[in-house]
Amino acid sequence: MGPLVYYCRWQGAKLRLRGRDETAVWGHLVFHENNQERTQFFRYQLAEQLLTITKATGEETIQLDKMGVAVT
């Protein structure tokens, strides 16, 4: 789960975990902008280091390296 934590730091987001199983964790990425909170639902697949973020335009899947940097 380290890459997900690093990714959040790089993006200025906080993790709000809502669940987990043996393959993934999920919840919300929380951003504070202009004294308001904005959240995005995410699912992070642990073994594959794949982060899927739900946006207004659909889902975006990002492959993370071990330092939380997007490689795709």
N, CA, C, O and CB atoms as a CASP TS submission, in Angstrom:
PFRMAT TS
TARGET T0000
AUTHOR 0000-0000-0000
METHOD Language model
MODEL 1
PARENT N/A
ATOM      1  N   MET     1       0.810  -1.188   0.000  1.00  0.00           N
ATOM      2  CA  MET     1       0.000   0.000   0.000  1.00  0.00           C
ATOM      3  C   MET     1       0.860   1.261   0.000  1.00  0.00           C
ATOM      4  O   MET     1       0.344   2.368  -0.148  1.00  0.00           O
ATOM      5  CB  MET     1      -0.925  -0.007   1.191  1.00  0.00           C
ATOM      6  N   GLY     2       2.155   1.094   0.164  1.00  0.00           N
ATOM      7  CA  GLY     2       3.074   2.227   0.167  1.00  0.00           C
ATOM      8  C   GLY     2       2.955   3.127  -1.051  1.00  0.00           C
ATOM      9  O   GLY     2       2.902   4.348  -0.899  1.00  0.00           O
ATOM     10  N   PRO     3       2.911   2.561  -2.273  1.00  0.00           N
ATOM     11  CA  PRO     3       2.791   3.422  -3.450  1.00  0.00           C
ATOM     12  C   PRO     3       1.551   4.316  -3.424  1.00  0.00           C
ATOM     13  O   PRO     3       1.601   5.456  -3.885  1.00  0.00           O
ATOM     14  CB  PRO     3       2.768   2.576  -4.693  1.00  0.00           C
ATOM     15  N   LEU     4       0.450   3.810  -2.893  1.00  0.00           N
ATOM     16  CA  LEU     4      -0.774   4.611  -2.798  1.00  0.00           C
ATOM     17  C   LEU     4      -0.576   5.784  -1.842  1.00  0.00           C
ATOM     18  O   LEU     4      -1.015   6.898  -2.128  1.00  0.00           O
ATOM     19  CB  LEU     4      -1.957   3.739  -2.332  1.00  0.00           C
ATOM     20  N   VAL     5       0.076   5.544  -0.720  1.00  0.00           N
ATOM     21  CA  VAL     5       0.344   6.614   0.249  1.00  0.00           C
ATOM     22  C   VAL     5       1.246   7.675  -0.379  1.00  0.00           C
ATOM     23  O   VAL     5       0.992   8.871  -0.235  1.00  0.00           O
ATOM     24  CB  VAL     5       1.000   6.040   1.537  1.00  0.00           C
ATOM     25  N   TYR     6       2.294   7.243  -1.071  1.00  0.00           N
ATOM     26  CA  TYR     6       3.177   8.202  -1.742  1.00  0.00           C
ATOM     27  C   TYR     6       2.419   8.998  -2.802  1.00  0.00           C
ATOM     28  O   TYR     6       2.579  10.214  -2.898  1.00  0.00           O
ATOM     29  CB  TYR     6       4.370   7.473  -2.383  1.00  0.00           C
ATOM     30  N   TYR     7       1.594   8.314  -3.597  1.00  0.00           N
ATOM     31  CA  TYR     7       0.811   8.991  -4.635  1.00  0.00           C
ATOM     32  C   TYR     7      -0.031  10.108  -4.021  1.00  0.00           C
ATOM     33  O   TYR     7      -0.093  11.215  -4.556  1.00  0.00           O
ATOM     34  CB  TYR     7      -0.096   7.983  -5.378  1.00  0.00           C
ATOM     35  N   CYS     8      -0.675   9.809  -2.899  1.00  0.00           N
ATOM     36  CA  CYS     8      -1.506  10.814  -2.229  1.00  0.00           C
ATOM     37  C   CYS     8      -0.676  12.009  -1.786  1.00  0.00           C
ATOM     38  O   CYS     8      -1.120  13.151  -1.906  1.00  0.00           O
ATOM     39  CB  CYS     8      -2.219  10.201  -1.023  1.00  0.00           C
ATOM     40  N   ARG     9       0.512  11.759  -1.281  1.00  0.00           N
ATOM     41  CA  ARG     9       1.390  12.868  -0.880  1.00  0.00           C
ATOM     42  C   ARG     9       1.733  13.749  -2.074  1.00  0.00           C
ATOM     43  O   ARG     9       1.689  14.975  -1.976  1.00  0.00           O
ATOM     44  CB  ARG     9       2.680  12.331  -0.234  1.00  0.00           C
ATOM     45  N   TRP    10       2.077  13.127  -3.205  1.00  0.00           N
ATOM     46  CA  TRP    10       2.451  13.893  -4.402  1.00  0.00           C
ATOM     47  C   TRP    10       1.259  14.709  -4.906  1.00  0.00           C
ATOM     48  O   TRP    10       1.434  15.801  -5.446  1.00  0.00           O
ATOM     49  CB  TRP    10       2.963  12.945  -5.519  1.00  0.00           C
ATOM     50  N   GLN    11       0.051  14.178  -4.728  1.00  0.00           N
ATOM     51  CA  GLN    11      -1.150  14.845  -5.234  1.00  0.00           C
ATOM     52  C   GLN    11      -1.775  15.813  -4.230  1.00  0.00           C
ATOM     53  O   GLN    11      -2.707  16.538  -4.576  1.00  0.00           O
ATOM     54  CB  GLN    11      -2.169  13.814  -5.631  1.00  0.00           C
ATOM     55  N   GLY    12      -1.282  15.835  -3.004  1.00  0.00           N
ATOM     56  CA  GLY    12      -1.851  16.701  -1.972  1.00  0.00           C
ATOM     57  C   GLY    12      -3.192  16.209  -1.460  1.00  0.00           C
ATOM     58  O   GLY    12      -4.039  17.004  -1.053  1.00  0.00           O
ATOM     59  N   ALA    13      -3.382  14.902  -1.481  1.00  0.00           N
ATOM     60  CA  ALA    13      -4.651  14.301  -1.051  1.00  0.00           C
ATOM     61  C   ALA    13      -4.458  13.518   0.239  1.00  0.00           C
ATOM     62  O   ALA    13      -3.346  13.115   0.581  1.00  0.00           O
ATOM     63  CB  ALA    13      -5.221  13.381  -2.150  1.00  0.00           C
ATOM     64  N   LYS    14      -5.552  13.312   0.938  1.00  0.00           N
ATOM     65  CA  LYS    14      -5.565  12.438   2.106  1.00  0.00           C
ATOM     66  C   LYS    14      -6.379  11.205   1.761  1.00  0.00           C
ATOM     67  O   LYS    14      -7.311  11.261   0.958  1.00  0.00           O
ATOM     68  CB  LYS    14      -6.146  13.165   3.361  1.00  0.00           C
ATOM     69  N   LEU    15      -6.015  10.095   2.380  1.00  0.00           N
ATOM     70  CA  LEU    15      -6.742   8.840   2.168  1.00  0.00           C
ATOM     71  C   LEU    15      -7.871   8.715   3.177  1.00  0.00           C
ATOM     72  O   LEU    15      -7.687   8.961   4.369  1.00  0.00           O
ATOM     73  CB  LEU    15      -5.791   7.628   2.274  1.00  0.00           C
ATOM     74  N   ARG    16      -9.023   8.335   2.692  1.00  0.00           N
ATOM     75  CA  ARG    16     -10.136   7.992   3.565  1.00  0.00           C
ATOM     76  C   ARG    16     -10.552   6.572   3.164  1.00  0.00           C
ATOM     77  O   ARG    16     -11.371   6.377   2.266  1.00  0.00           O
ATOM     78  CB  ARG    16     -11.347   9.036   3.440  1.00  0.00           C
ATOM     79  N   LEU    17      -9.964   5.591   3.852  1.00  0.00           N
ATOM     80  CA  LEU    17     -10.219   4.190   3.514  1.00  0.00           C
ATOM     81  C   LEU    17     -11.613   3.782   3.960  1.00  0.00           C
ATOM     82  O   LEU    17     -12.061   4.146   5.047  1.00  0.00           O
ATOM     83  CB  LEU    17      -9.166   3.274   4.158  1.00  0.00           C
ATOM     84  N   ARG    18     -12.301   3.014   3.099  1.00  0.00           N
ATOM     85  CA  ARG    18     -13.651   2.544   3.395  1.00  0.00           C
ATOM     86  C   ARG    18     -13.749   1.027   3.442  1.00  0.00           C
ATOM     87  O   ARG    18     -14.719   0.482   3.971  1.00  0.00           O
ATOM     88  CB  ARG    18     -14.614   3.078   2.371  1.00  0.00           C
ATOM     89  N   GLY    19     -12.757   0.345   2.895  1.00  0.00           N
ATOM     90  CA  GLY    19     -12.806  -1.107   2.924  1.00  0.00           C
ATOM     91  C   GLY    19     -11.543  -1.719   2.356  1.00  0.00           C
ATOM     92  O   GLY    19     -10.712  -1.042   1.749  1.00  0.00           O
ATOM     93  N   ARG    20     -11.422  -3.034   2.573  1.00  0.00           N
ATOM     94  CA  ARG    20     -10.277  -3.759   2.023  1.00  0.00           C
ATOM     95  C   ARG    20     -10.607  -5.238   1.987  1.00  0.00           C
ATOM     96  O   ARG    20     -11.486  -5.721   2.700  1.00  0.00           O
ATOM     97  CB  ARG    20      -8.989  -3.501   2.857  1.00  0.00           C
ATOM     98  N   ASP    21      -9.886  -5.934   1.146  1.00  0.00           N
ATOM     99  CA  ASP    21      -9.896  -7.391   1.139  1.00  0.00           C
ATOM    100  C   ASP    21      -8.467  -7.825   0.836  1.00  0.00           C
ATOM    101  O   ASP    21      -7.552  -7.003   0.884  1.00  0.00           O
ATOM    102  CB  ASP    21     -10.928  -7.975   0.083  1.00  0.00           C
ATOM    103  N   GLU    22      -8.263  -9.086   0.531  1.00  0.00           N
ATOM    104  CA  GLU    22      -6.891  -9.565   0.323  1.00  0.00           C
ATOM    105  C   GLU    22      -6.255  -9.038  -0.960  1.00  0.00           C
ATOM    106  O   GLU    22      -5.038  -9.132  -1.123  1.00  0.00           O
ATOM    107  CB  GLU    22      -6.878 -11.070   0.301  1.00  0.00           C
ATOM    108  N   THR    23      -7.059  -8.483  -1.878  1.00  0.00           N
ATOM    109  CA  THR    23      -6.514  -8.030  -3.158  1.00  0.00           C
ATOM    110  C   THR    23      -6.504  -6.519  -3.350  1.00  0.00           C
ATOM    111  O   THR    23      -5.777  -6.015  -4.205  1.00  0.00           O
ATOM    112  CB  THR    23      -7.286  -8.643  -4.258  1.00  0.00           C
ATOM    113  N   ALA    24      -7.299  -5.785  -2.567  1.00  0.00           N
ATOM    114  CA  ALA    24      -7.461  -4.354  -2.841  1.00  0.00           C
ATOM    115  C   ALA    24      -7.896  -3.584  -1.598  1.00  0.00           C
ATOM    116  O   ALA    24      -8.367  -4.153  -0.614  1.00  0.00           O
ATOM    117  CB  ALA    24      -8.478  -4.145  -3.959  1.00  0.00           C
ATOM    118  N   VAL    25      -7.718  -2.257  -1.685  1.00  0.00           N
ATOM    119  CA  VAL    25      -8.301  -1.327  -0.713  1.00  0.00           C
ATOM    120  C   VAL    25      -9.094  -0.299  -1.517  1.00  0.00           C
ATOM    121  O   VAL    25      -8.801  -0.064  -2.689  1.00  0.00           O
ATOM    122  CB  VAL    25      -7.186  -0.631   0.194  1.00  0.00           C
ATOM    123  N   TRP    26     -10.102   0.314  -0.884  1.00  0.00           N
ATOM    124  CA  TRP    26     -10.901   1.309  -1.580  1.00  0.00           C
ATOM    125  C   TRP    26     -11.391   2.351  -0.597  1.00  0.00           C
ATOM    126  O   TRP    26     -11.388   2.147   0.617  1.00  0.00           O
ATOM    127  CB  TRP    26     -12.082   0.655  -2.305  1.00  0.00           C
ATOM    128  N   GLY    27     -11.808   3.465  -1.154  1.00  0.00           N
ATOM    129  CA  GLY    27     -12.281   4.567  -0.332  1.00  0.00           C
ATOM    130  C   GLY    27     -12.320   5.843  -1.142  1.00  0.00           C
ATOM    131  O   GLY    27     -12.710   5.837  -2.309  1.00  0.00           O
ATOM    132  N   HIS    28     -11.909   6.950  -0.515  1.00  0.00           N
ATOM    133  CA  HIS    28     -11.928   8.252  -1.173  1.00  0.00           C
ATOM    134  C   HIS    28     -10.582   8.952  -1.030  1.00  0.00           C
ATOM    135  O   HIS    28      -9.927   8.874   0.010  1.00  0.00           O
ATOM    136  CB  HIS    28     -13.044   9.127  -0.596  1.00  0.00           C
ATOM    137  N   LEU    29     -10.188   9.631  -2.090  1.00  0.00           N
ATOM    138  CA  LEU    29      -9.087  10.583  -2.031  1.00  0.00           C
ATOM    139  C   LEU    29      -9.725  11.918  -1.679  1.00  0.00           C
ATOM    140  O   LEU    29     -10.688  12.331  -2.325  1.00  0.00           O
ATOM    141  CB  LEU    29      -8.265  10.650  -3.399  1.00  0.00           C
ATOM    142  N   VAL    30      -9.208  12.590  -0.673  1.00  0.00           N
ATOM    143  CA  VAL    30      -9.810  13.830  -0.189  1.00  0.00           C
ATOM    144  C   VAL    30      -8.860  14.989  -0.481  1.00  0.00           C
ATOM    145  O   VAL    30      -7.704  14.989  -0.057  1.00  0.00           O
ATOM    146  CB  VAL    30     -10.128  13.742   1.336  1.00  0.00           C
ATOM    147  N   PHE    31      -9.371  15.969  -1.208  1.00  0.00           N
ATOM    148  CA  PHE    31      -8.610  17.169  -1.549  1.00  0.00           C
ATOM    149  C   PHE    31      -9.269  18.366  -0.881  1.00  0.00           C
ATOM    150  O   PHE    31     -10.496  18.467  -0.865  1.00  0.00           O
ATOM    151  CB  PHE    31      -8.525  17.368  -3.095  1.00  0.00           C
ATOM    152  N   HIS    32      -8.474  19.269  -0.332  1.00  0.00           N
ATOM    153  CA  HIS    32      -8.992  20.506   0.252  1.00  0.00           C
ATOM    154  C   HIS    32      -8.621  21.645  -0.685  1.00  0.00           C
ATOM    155  O   HIS    32      -7.445  21.956  -0.873  1.00  0.00           O
ATOM    156  CB  HIS    32      -8.424  20.750   1.701  1.00  0.00           C
ATOM    157  N   GLU    33      -9.649  22.265  -1.275  1.00  0.00           N
ATOM    158  CA  GLU    33      -9.452  23.347  -2.233  1.00  0.00           C
ATOM    159  C   GLU    33     -10.383  24.500  -1.881  1.00  0.00           C
ATOM    160  O   GLU    33     -11.589  24.298  -1.736  1.00  0.00           O
ATOM    161  CB  GLU    33      -9.702  22.859  -3.688  1.00  0.00           C
ATOM    162  N   ASN    34      -9.848  25.684  -1.745  1.00  0.00           N
ATOM    163  CA  ASN    34     -10.652  26.882  -1.466  1.00  0.00           C
ATOM    164  C   ASN    34     -11.580  26.683  -0.270  1.00  0.00           C
ATOM    165  O   ASN    34     -12.764  27.017  -0.328  1.00  0.00           O
ATOM    166  CB  ASN    34     -11.474  27.260  -2.695  1.00  0.00           C
ATOM    167  N   ASN    35     -11.036  26.143   0.802  1.00  0.00           N
ATOM    168  CA  ASN    35     -11.792  25.885   2.032  1.00  0.00           C
ATOM    169  C   ASN    35     -12.959  24.922   1.841  1.00  0.00           C
ATOM    170  O   ASN    35     -13.904  24.924   2.631  1.00  0.00           O
ATOM    171  CB  ASN    35     -12.311  27.181   2.585  1.00  0.00           C
ATOM    172  N   GLN    36     -12.896  24.107   0.804  1.00  0.00           N
ATOM    173  CA  GLN    36     -13.919  23.095   0.569  1.00  0.00           C
ATOM    174  C   GLN    36     -13.249  21.748   0.363  1.00  0.00           C
ATOM    175  O   GLN    36     -12.092  21.665  -0.050  1.00  0.00           O
ATOM    176  CB  GLN    36     -14.799  23.463  -0.652  1.00  0.00           C
ATOM    177  N   GLU    37     -13.996  20.704   0.657  1.00  0.00           N
ATOM    178  CA  GLU    37     -13.494  19.343   0.511  1.00  0.00           C
ATOM    179  C   GLU    37     -14.046  18.733  -0.774  1.00  0.00           C
ATOM    180  O   GLU    37     -15.247  18.792  -1.041  1.00  0.00           O
ATOM    181  CB  GLU    37     -13.877  18.476   1.740  1.00  0.00           C
ATOM    182  N   ARG    38     -13.146  18.147  -1.565  1.00  0.00           N
ATOM    183  CA  ARG    38     -13.546  17.442  -2.784  1.00  0.00           C
ATOM    184  C   ARG    38     -13.060  16.010  -2.651  1.00  0.00           C
ATOM    185  O   ARG    38     -11.911  15.778  -2.275  1.00  0.00           O
ATOM    186  CB  ARG    38     -12.963  18.130  -4.082  1.00  0.00           C
ATOM    187  N   THR    39     -13.921  15.049  -2.953  1.00  0.00           N
ATOM    188  CA  THR    39     -13.533  13.646  -2.830  1.00  0.00           C
ATOM    189  C   THR    39     -13.651  12.941  -4.170  1.00  0.00           C
ATOM    190  O   THR    39     -14.475  13.300  -5.012  1.00  0.00           O
ATOM    191  CB  THR    39     -14.396  12.936  -1.779  1.00  0.00           C
ATOM    192  N   GLN    40     -12.814  11.932  -4.351  1.00  0.00           N
ATOM    193  CA  GLN    40     -12.882  11.053  -5.514  1.00  0.00           C
ATOM    194  C   GLN    40     -12.811   9.621  -5.011  1.00  0.00           C
ATOM    195  O   GLN    40     -11.936   9.279  -4.216  1.00  0.00           O
ATOM    196  CB  GLN    40     -11.731  11.356  -6.540  1.00  0.00           C
ATOM    197  N   PHE    41     -13.732   8.784  -5.475  1.00  0.00           N
ATOM    198  CA  PHE    41     -13.709   7.378  -5.107  1.00  0.00           C
ATOM    199  C   PHE    41     -12.528   6.707  -5.802  1.00  0.00           C
ATOM    200  O   PHE    41     -12.221   7.023  -6.951  1.00  0.00           O
ATOM    201  CB  PHE    41     -15.047   6.680  -5.481  1.00  0.00           C
ATOM    202  N   PHE    42     -11.864   5.779  -5.104  1.00  0.00           N
ATOM    203  CA  PHE    42     -10.764   5.035  -5.700  1.00  0.00           C
ATOM    204  C   PHE    42     -10.821   3.572  -5.281  1.00  0.00           C
ATOM    205  O   PHE    42     -11.444   3.210  -4.283  1.00  0.00           O
ATOM    206  CB  PHE    42      -9.419   5.651  -5.302  1.00  0.00           C
ATOM    207  N   ARG    43     -10.156   2.752  -6.071  1.00  0.00           N
ATOM    208  CA  ARG    43      -9.897   1.346  -5.738  1.00  0.00           C
ATOM    209  C   ARG    43      -8.449   1.086  -6.125  1.00  0.00           C
ATOM    210  O   ARG    43      -8.037   1.383  -7.247  1.00  0.00           O
ATOM    211  CB  ARG    43     -10.900   0.348  -6.488  1.00  0.00           C
ATOM    212  N   TYR    44      -7.675   0.529  -5.191  1.00  0.00           N
ATOM    213  CA  TYR    44      -6.257   0.265  -5.419  1.00  0.00           C
ATOM    214  C   TYR    44      -6.017  -1.229  -5.319  1.00  0.00           C
ATOM    215  O   TYR    44      -6.241  -1.831  -4.269  1.00  0.00           O
ATOM    216  CB  TYR    44      -5.367   1.037  -4.405  1.00  0.00           C
ATOM    217  N   GLN    45      -5.557  -1.835  -6.424  1.00  0.00           N
ATOM    218  CA  GLN    45      -5.246  -3.259  -6.467  1.00  0.00           C
ATOM    219  C   GLN    45      -3.813  -3.440  -5.977  1.00  0.00           C
ATOM    220  O   GLN    45      -2.865  -2.970  -6.605  1.00  0.00           O
ATOM    221  CB  GLN    45      -5.434  -3.845  -7.912  1.00  0.00           C
ATOM    222  N   LEU    46      -3.674  -4.119  -4.864  1.00  0.00           N
ATOM    223  CA  LEU    46      -2.397  -4.204  -4.156  1.00  0.00           C
ATOM    224  C   LEU    46      -1.292  -4.867  -4.967  1.00  0.00           C
ATOM    225  O   LEU    46      -0.225  -4.275  -5.132  1.00  0.00           O
ATOM    226  CB  LEU    46      -2.583  -4.953  -2.877  1.00  0.00           C
ATOM    227  N   ALA    47      -1.508  -6.064  -5.474  1.00  0.00           N
ATOM    228  CA  ALA    47      -0.446  -6.810  -6.160  1.00  0.00           C
ATOM    229  C   ALA    47      -0.015  -6.128  -7.454  1.00  0.00           C
ATOM    230  O   ALA    47       1.174  -6.083  -7.769  1.00  0.00           O
ATOM    231  CB  ALA    47      -0.911  -8.229  -6.460  1.00  0.00           C
ATOM    232  N   GLU    48      -0.982  -5.596  -8.203  1.00  0.00           N
ATOM    233  CA  GLU    48      -0.685  -4.983  -9.503  1.00  0.00           C
ATOM    234  C   GLU    48      -0.282  -3.517  -9.385  1.00  0.00           C
ATOM    235  O   GLU    48       0.210  -2.936 -10.353  1.00  0.00           O
ATOM    236  CB  GLU    48      -1.886  -5.102 -10.415  1.00  0.00           C
ATOM    237  N   GLN    49      -0.480  -2.917  -8.230  1.00  0.00           N
ATOM    238  CA  GLN    49      -0.227  -1.492  -7.992  1.00  0.00           C
ATOM    239  C   GLN    49      -1.001  -0.625  -8.988  1.00  0.00           C
ATOM    240  O   GLN    49      -0.475   0.344  -9.534  1.00  0.00           O
ATOM    241  CB  GLN    49       1.282  -1.190  -8.090  1.00  0.00           C
ATOM    242  N   LEU    50      -2.275  -1.004  -9.209  1.00  0.00           N
ATOM    243  CA  LEU    50      -3.151  -0.267 -10.110  1.00  0.00           C
ATOM    244  C   LEU    50      -4.139   0.559  -9.298  1.00  0.00           C
ATOM    245  O   LEU    50      -4.831   0.039  -8.424  1.00  0.00           O
ATOM    246  CB  LEU    50      -3.898  -1.228 -11.063  1.00  0.00           C
ATOM    247  N   LEU    51      -4.194   1.834  -9.594  1.00  0.00           N
ATOM    248  CA  LEU    51      -5.111   2.751  -8.935  1.00  0.00           C
ATOM    249  C   LEU    51      -6.189   3.146  -9.930  1.00  0.00           C
ATOM    250  O   LEU    51      -5.887   3.680 -10.997  1.00  0.00           O
ATOM    251  CB  LEU    51      -4.366   4.004  -8.388  1.00  0.00           C
ATOM    252  N   THR    52      -7.445   2.886  -9.587  1.00  0.00           N
ATOM    253  CA  THR    52      -8.570   3.281 -10.422  1.00  0.00           C
ATOM    254  C   THR    52      -9.335   4.370  -9.688  1.00  0.00           C
ATOM    255  O   THR    52      -9.811   4.171  -8.571  1.00  0.00           O
ATOM    256  CB  THR    52      -9.495   2.062 -10.755  1.00  0.00           C
ATOM    257  N   ILE    53      -9.446   5.527 -10.336  1.00  0.00           N
ATOM    258  CA  ILE    53     -10.123   6.688  -9.760  1.00  0.00           C
ATOM    259  C   ILE    53     -11.390   6.948 -10.559  1.00  0.00           C
ATOM    260  O   ILE    53     -11.362   6.969 -11.789  1.00  0.00           O
ATOM    261  CB  ILE    53      -9.194   7.947  -9.756  1.00  0.00           C
ATOM    262  N   THR    54     -12.498   7.145  -9.860  1.00  0.00           N
ATOM    263  CA  THR    54     -13.762   7.473 -10.515  1.00  0.00           C
ATOM    264  C   THR    54     -13.891   8.987 -10.601  1.00  0.00           C
ATOM    265  O   THR    54     -13.880   9.687  -9.589  1.00  0.00           O
ATOM    266  CB  THR    54     -14.972   6.854  -9.750  1.00  0.00           C
ATOM    267  N   LYS    55     -14.014   9.477 -11.837  1.00  0.00           N
ATOM    268  CA  LYS    55     -14.167  10.913 -12.085  1.00  0.00           C
ATOM    269  C   LYS    55     -15.522  11.157 -12.745  1.00  0.00           C
ATOM    270  O   LYS    55     -16.217  10.210 -13.113  1.00  0.00           O
ATOM    271  CB  LYS    55     -13.004  11.460 -12.981  1.00  0.00           C
ATOM    272  N   ALA    56     -15.887  12.404 -12.889  1.00  0.00           N
ATOM    273  CA  ALA    56     -17.160  12.753 -13.526  1.00  0.00           C
ATOM    274  C   ALA    56     -17.213  12.249 -14.964  1.00  0.00           C
ATOM    275  O   ALA    56     -18.289  11.956 -15.485  1.00  0.00           O
ATOM    276  CB  ALA    56     -17.374  14.271 -13.495  1.00  0.00           C
ATOM    277  N   THR    57     -16.054  12.151 -15.599  1.00  0.00           N
ATOM    278  CA  THR    57     -15.987  11.723 -16.997  1.00  0.00           C
ATOM    279  C   THR    57     -15.826  10.217 -17.151  1.00  0.00           C
ATOM    280  O   THR    57     -15.777   9.717 -18.274  1.00  0.00           O
ATOM    281  CB  THR    57     -14.849  12.419 -17.690  1.00  0.00           C
ATOM    282  N   GLY    58     -15.742   9.491 -16.050  1.00  0.00           N
ATOM    283  CA  GLY    58     -15.556   8.040 -16.090  1.00  0.00           C
ATOM    284  C   GLY    58     -14.408   7.616 -15.201  1.00  0.00           C
ATOM    285  O   GLY    58     -13.947   8.376 -14.350  1.00  0.00           O
ATOM    286  N   GLU    59     -13.954   6.393 -15.408  1.00  0.00           N
ATOM    287  CA  GLU    59     -12.864   5.861 -14.592  1.00  0.00           C
ATOM    288  C   GLU    59     -11.517   6.071 -15.266  1.00  0.00           C
ATOM    289  O   GLU    59     -11.392   5.981 -16.487  1.00  0.00           O
ATOM    290  CB  GLU    59     -13.082   4.376 -14.315  1.00  0.00           C
ATOM    291  N   GLU    60     -10.516   6.352 -14.446  1.00  0.00           N
ATOM    292  CA  GLU    60      -9.137   6.476 -14.915  1.00  0.00           C
ATOM    293  C   GLU    60      -8.294   5.481 -14.129  1.00  0.00           C
ATOM    294  O   GLU    60      -8.323   5.473 -12.898  1.00  0.00           O
ATOM    295  CB  GLU    60      -8.593   7.947 -14.746  1.00  0.00           C
ATOM    296  N   THR    61      -7.540   4.639 -14.839  1.00  0.00           N
ATOM    297  CA  THR    61      -6.677   3.660 -14.193  1.00  0.00           C
ATOM    298  C   THR    61      -5.228   4.080 -14.383  1.00  0.00           C
ATOM    299  O   THR    61      -4.792   4.386 -15.493  1.00  0.00           O
ATOM    300  CB  THR    61      -6.919   2.236 -14.760  1.00  0.00           C
ATOM    301  N   ILE    62      -4.490   4.088 -13.276  1.00  0.00           N
ATOM    302  CA  ILE    62      -3.102   4.542 -13.265  1.00  0.00           C
ATOM    303  C   ILE    62      -2.229   3.437 -12.685  1.00  0.00           C
ATOM    304  O   ILE    62      -2.516   2.911 -11.610  1.00  0.00           O
ATOM    305  CB  ILE    62      -2.947   5.861 -12.447  1.00  0.00           C
ATOM    306  N   GLN    63      -1.168   3.087 -13.398  1.00  0.00           N
ATOM    307  CA  GLN    63      -0.172   2.144 -12.898  1.00  0.00           C
ATOM    308  C   GLN    63       0.842   2.939 -12.087  1.00  0.00           C
ATOM    309  O   GLN    63       1.418   3.903 -12.592  1.00  0.00           O
ATOM    310  CB  GLN    63       0.523   1.352 -14.071  1.00  0.00           C
ATOM    311  N   LEU    64       1.067   2.543 -10.828  1.00  0.00           N
ATOM    312  CA  LEU    64       2.026   3.239  -9.972  1.00  0.00           C
ATOM    313  C   LEU    64       3.303   2.426  -9.821  1.00  0.00           C
ATOM    314  O   LEU    64       3.262   1.196  -9.799  1.00  0.00           O
ATOM    315  CB  LEU    64       1.413   3.522  -8.594  1.00  0.00           C
ATOM    316  N   ASP    65       4.445   3.117  -9.715  1.00  0.00           N
ATOM    317  CA  ASP    65       5.673   2.418  -9.366  1.00  0.00           C
ATOM    318  C   ASP    65       5.776   2.369  -7.841  1.00  0.00           C
ATOM    319  O   ASP    65       4.867   2.826  -7.148  1.00  0.00           O
ATOM    320  CB  ASP    65       6.926   3.117 -10.000  1.00  0.00           C
ATOM    321  N   LYS    66       6.863   1.825  -7.317  1.00  0.00           N
ATOM    322  CA  LYS    66       6.958   1.627  -5.867  1.00  0.00           C
ATOM    323  C   LYS    66       7.063   2.930  -5.082  1.00  0.00           C
ATOM    324  O   LYS    66       6.891   2.934  -3.863  1.00  0.00           O
ATOM    325  CB  LYS    66       8.147   0.764  -5.552  1.00  0.00           C
ATOM    326  N   MET    67       7.346   4.044  -5.774  1.00  0.00           N
ATOM    327  CA  MET    67       7.411   5.353  -5.119  1.00  0.00           C
ATOM    328  C   MET    67       6.138   6.171  -5.331  1.00  0.00           C
ATOM    329  O   MET    67       6.090   7.346  -4.969  1.00  0.00           O
ATOM    330  CB  MET    67       8.610   6.133  -5.632  1.00  0.00           C
ATOM    331  N   GLY    68       5.112   5.559  -5.914  1.00  0.00           N
ATOM    332  CA  GLY    68       3.837   6.239  -6.096  1.00  0.00           C
ATOM    333  C   GLY    68       3.768   7.151  -7.299  1.00  0.00           C
ATOM    334  O   GLY    68       2.869   7.986  -7.399  1.00  0.00           O
ATOM    335  N   VAL    69       4.711   6.996  -8.215  1.00  0.00           N
ATOM    336  CA  VAL    69       4.731   7.807  -9.430  1.00  0.00           C
ATOM    337  C   VAL    69       3.971   7.066 -10.523  1.00  0.00           C
ATOM    338  O   VAL    69       4.160   5.864 -10.714  1.00  0.00           O
ATOM    339  CB  VAL    69       6.194   8.116  -9.880  1.00  0.00           C
ATOM    340  N   ALA    70       3.111   7.786 -11.237  1.00  0.00           N
ATOM    341  CA  ALA    70       2.338   7.187 -12.325  1.00  0.00           C
ATOM    342  C   ALA    70       3.272   6.824 -13.477  1.00  0.00           C
ATOM    343  O   ALA    70       4.045   7.658 -13.948  1.00  0.00           O
ATOM    344  CB  ALA    70       1.223   8.155 -12.811  1.00  0.00           C
ATOM    345  N   VAL    71       3.194   5.574 -13.923  1.00  0.00           N
ATOM    346  CA  VAL    71       4.033   5.135 -15.039  1.00  0.00           C
ATOM    347  C   VAL    71       3.217   4.953 -16.310  1.00  0.00           C
ATOM    348  O   VAL    71       3.784   4.699 -17.373  1.00  0.00           O
ATOM    349  CB  VAL    71       4.744   3.831 -14.688  1.00  0.00           C
ATOM    350  N   THR    72       1.887   5.080 -16.221  1.00  0.00           N
ATOM    351  CA  THR    72       1.046   5.028 -17.428  1.00  0.00           C
ATOM    352  C   THR    72       0.066   6.165 -17.425  1.00  0.00           C
ATOM    353  O   THR    72      -0.730   6.297 -18.354  1.00  0.00           O
ATOM    354  CB  THR    72       0.298   3.693 -17.528  1.00  0.00           C
TER
END
